[in-house]
């Protein structure tokens, strides 16, 4: 996320918590040790998952959390794999974004 001359490019995500261009040392360590994989999810997929979770589970996930759930459309998991989701944050702070996005 930088230009050829090393300047930081403007990141973009509909979620304010995901548009930071830096990487913390813990994330770098987890990536290098192959204990974590970092995947980009388009905003539309995340927003669709946020709406789906609201309609089917009765929760309004934070948009950051909706990005995590959107990976379910991208990956298949073995029955013996453990997939852990941390539903952090509160979606009520994102209601205006959801309303504007879906024109509700």
C-alpha positions in Angstrom: 0.0 0.0 0.0 2.7 2.4 -1.1 3.7 4.2 -4.2 6.9 3.4 -6.1 8.7 6.1 -4.2 7.6 4.8 -0.8 4.7 7.1 0.0 1.6 5.6 1.6 -1.3 5.4 -0.7 -4.8 6.2 0.4 -6.5 3.0 1.5 -10.2 2.6 1.2 -12.7 0.5 3.0 -16.3 1.3 3.9 -15.3 0.3 7.4 -13.2 3.0 9.1 -11.4 0.3 11.2 -10.1 -1.5 8.1 -8.6 1.4 6.1 -5.4 1.8 8.1 -2.3 1.1 5.9 0.0 -0.1 8.6 0.8 -3.6 9.9 1.5 -4.2 13.6 4.3 -6.5 14.7 1.9 -9.1 16.1 0.2 -9.4 12.7 3.5 -9.6 10.9 4.7 -12.4 13.2 1.5 -14.4 12.8 1.7 -14.0 9.0 5.4 -15.1 8.9 4.8 -18.0 11.2 1.8 -19.1 9.0 -0.5 -18.9 11.9 -2.7 -16.2 10.2 -3.8 -15.4 6.7 -5.0 -12.0 5.8 -7.6 -11.7 3.0 -9.2 -8.8 1.3 -13.0 -8.8 1.0 -14.9 -6.4 -1.2 -17.1 -4.0 0.7 -20.2 -5.2 -1.1 -19.8 -8.7 0.1 -19.3 -7.5 3.7 -22.3 -5.3 3.6 -24.4 -8.1 2.2 -23.3 -10.3 5.0 -24.1 -7.6 7.5 -27.6 -7.4 6.1 -28.0 -11.2 6.1 -26.9 -11.6 9.7 -29.3 -8.9 10.7 -32.2 -10.6 9.0 -31.4 -14.2 9.9 -29.7 -14.0 13.3 -31.1 -10.7 14.7 -27.7 -9.1 15.2 -26.3 -6.0 13.6 -22.6 -6.8 13.2 -20.0 -4.1 13.0 -18.9 -3.7 9.4 -15.4 -5.0 10.4 -17.1 -8.2 11.6 -19.2 -8.5 8.5 -15.9 -8.5 6.5 -14.8 -11.5 8.5 -18.1 -13.4 7.9 -17.8 -12.7 4.1 -14.9 -15.1 4.0 -17.4 -17.9 4.3 -18.3 -17.2 0.6 -14.7 -17.4 -0.4 -13.5 -20.5 1.4 -14.5 -24.1 2.0 -13.6 -25.7 5.3 -13.0 -29.4 6.2 -15.5 -30.8 8.8 -12.7 -31.2 11.3 -11.4 -27.6 11.0 -12.2 -25.1 13.7 -13.3 -21.7 12.5 -13.3 -19.0 15.1 -15.1 -15.7 14.6 -14.9 -12.8 17.1 -18.0 -10.8 16.7 -16.4 -7.7 18.1 -17.7 -4.2 17.9 -21.3 -3.0 17.7 -23.2 -2.6 14.5 -25.4 0.1 15.9 -22.6 2.6 15.3 -22.7 1.6 11.6 -26.5 1.9 11.1 -26.2 5.1 9.1 -23.7 3.4 6.8 -26.0 0.4 6.4 -29.0 2.6 5.7 -27.2 4.7 3.2 -25.6 1.7 1.5 -28.8 -0.2 1.0 -31.0 2.9 0.6 -33.3 1.7 3.4 
